[in-house]
Every structure is written in structure tokens, then in C-alpha cells.
Amino acid sequence: MSSSVERSSNPTAWAAFWVALAGLVLMPIPLFIGLIVGGGLSVIAAVLAVIALLKGLSRSGKGIAPVVFAAIFIALTWGGISVGGGVIW
């Protein structure tokens, strides 16, 4: 009696979500610390988000909601860095 249960979540999407959120939270730290840590985490989150999006689309869109939020967090982090976040005191 083994039943095949399909996973409705996308663990890679959740990893992208949390890494992007951490990058957004850490980005405002001054003296280039936020630029390096927050920016680095956002780049990692972007790679994870692309992988999660491809996985989600191959499963007819299941589990891509965290990817959307991760993309928003990544855009906010990069926008904050472009106006001086993580660099200016």
C-alpha cells in the first residue's frame, strides 16, 4: 500500500526566500559590511530563485510563490545598495 505523494512545496524556493530576506536585513550595515554580506547573500538568493523557478514551472507552477517574494527582496536589496546602503554611515 505505498502511495505516491507529490510534494506541493519547493524547498529551493524557500531557501531562496530566506537567503534573500537575510540579505535584505543585513544590507543596511555600514562600512561596506552590508554591501559584502547583504549583496553576497542576494546573489546567492538570485541563483537559488532561478533554480526554484525552473523547478516550479516544471511542476506546473507549484511552489513558486516564495520565489516571487525572494525576487522582491532581491530587488529591494540591490536597489538599496545602488543608493548607498551598506556603504554610507
N, C-alpha and C positions, 0 to 999 in steps of 0.2 A: 504494500500500500504506500508506495512512495509517490508523492505528488510534486509536481514541478511548480514551485512558487517563484514567480517573476518579481524581481526587486523593483519597487517603484521609485526608490531613491537613487541618487547618483553620488557616491562618496567623493568622487573627484570634484564635483560641483560644490559640495560642502567644504572641501579643503580649500578650493579657490575662494569661497565666500569668507572663511575665517582668516586666511592669509591676507586677503585684500583688506579686511576690516582692521587687522593688526597693523598693516602698512598705513592705513588712513589715520589710525590713532597715534602712531609713532612719528608720523611725518612732521608735526609742528616742533619737535625738539630742536633747539637752535644749535649753532656751531657745527653745521654740516652732519651732525649725528642723524637727524631726521631725514636728511637727504639720502644718506647712505643706507640707513636701516629701512626707513619707510619706502624709499624708492626701490631698493632691492627686493623688498617683500612684494611690492606692487608688480614688479617684473615677473617674479615667480608666480604670483597670482594670475597674471595675464596668460602665462603659458598653461597653467592648470585650467584656466577658464576656457581656453581654446580646445584643449583635450576634452574637457567635460561637455562642451557644446557639441563637439563631434560625436561623443558617446550618446548624448541625449537625443540628438537628431537621428541617430541610427536606431534608436528605440522609439521612434515616432513622437519625440518631444517630451518624453517622461523625464522629470528631474532637472529641467533647465532653469527653473525659477531662481535657484541660488546663483546661477551663472549671471543672470540679469543683474542681480544686486551686486555681485562681485564686480561686474563691468562698471556699474555706477560708482562703487568705492574706488576702483582703479582710476576712473576719470577724475574723480574729486582729488585723489592723491596727486596725480600728475598735474592737475590744474593748480593745486596748492603749491607744488614745487615750482611751477612756472612763474608764480608771483612772489617767490621768495621763501616759501615755507621750508623749514629745516636749515636755512642758511642765515636768515636775519635774526638778530637777537630779539 
